[in-house]
Amino acid sequence: MTDSFETRHDASEGTPNAPATRRARRAMEARRQTNRGALRSSTPAATRPTPPAAQAKQPRSRRSVARSWASTAIVGLVVPGLFATMALPSYASPEAAGTHGPSSYDIATASAQTLDASDVAVEPAMNLVRDIYGATTSEELEAARKAAEAEAAAKRAREQAREDSANDSTGGGGPYSAIAGDGSVRWPLPGRGTIGDGFMSRGGSHHGVDILIAGGTPIGSVADGVVVVSQESYGGYGVGVVVEHNIGGQTVRSTYGHMTYGSRQVSVGQHVTAGQVLGLVGSTGRSTANHLHIEITINGGLVDPLGWLRANGAY
């Protein structure tokens, strides 16, 4: 007769009909628990592994803290830098024209205020005409003032000459009366005066003779002739007159310089006679004292005025 076994779930090991395998397993588990207890009691406490929770509670070293802060700083610097590198170039320079349509730079530029002067007519500076407006600089004003004064003085001199001519016809006299004398060539002054710089003095640069005499002394033509120059400003001569003569078949020119402003009595083209007053002694032009500067040329060549006057009986 065969044994029958109960297979109930709540059957214990002491149950006579419990399977043999279950009893063996229970016995093996009991032995294993016994061995564990013995091993735990024999292992020292110092060599036992520290639980993970206990390790986490230990404080971190200074080097670990420094590395943590350095990592945080690097991340704080790198992330904004990467953002600026990727985002800012689009604002730094305008996009190439015609590649992706109008850029933000183009839109901003188009909205700015602009001035189109292409249709404005500009008169070239070279078209300005200087003589359409009056004098403005101090030099121009001074020149205009001197010109006005000279014109007024010349007018007064002409009126005085007319009066002197009237007085001379009635036996009177005046500063513009003809210088008395005879002969076709005459001394240009009513007195001898004092000879200053002579012919070809100053190293050959002085082409005439200086006759020092009081300012306002009348100056007469040395011979009959025609006036070819009569100017208030004749270069270094100042107020000057030039008369051309025909003497002995030769063309002779006599030049009279440094006259007083406004004292000229003749004009270009006027015929004059020997001794006729041309103007008054002064110190205009390149001059430092009242005197008459006289020059004589024959057929265009300079000659010594004193020698020529002496040769013609006038000195």
Helices and strands as residue ranges (DSSP letters): H 20-42, H 52-56, H 62-87, H 89-92, H 104-111, G 125-127, G 130-132, H 138-169, E 194-195, H 201-204, E 209-212, E 218-220, E 225-231, G 235-237, E 239-247, E 250-259, E 271-272, E 277-280, E 291-298, E 301-303, H 305-311
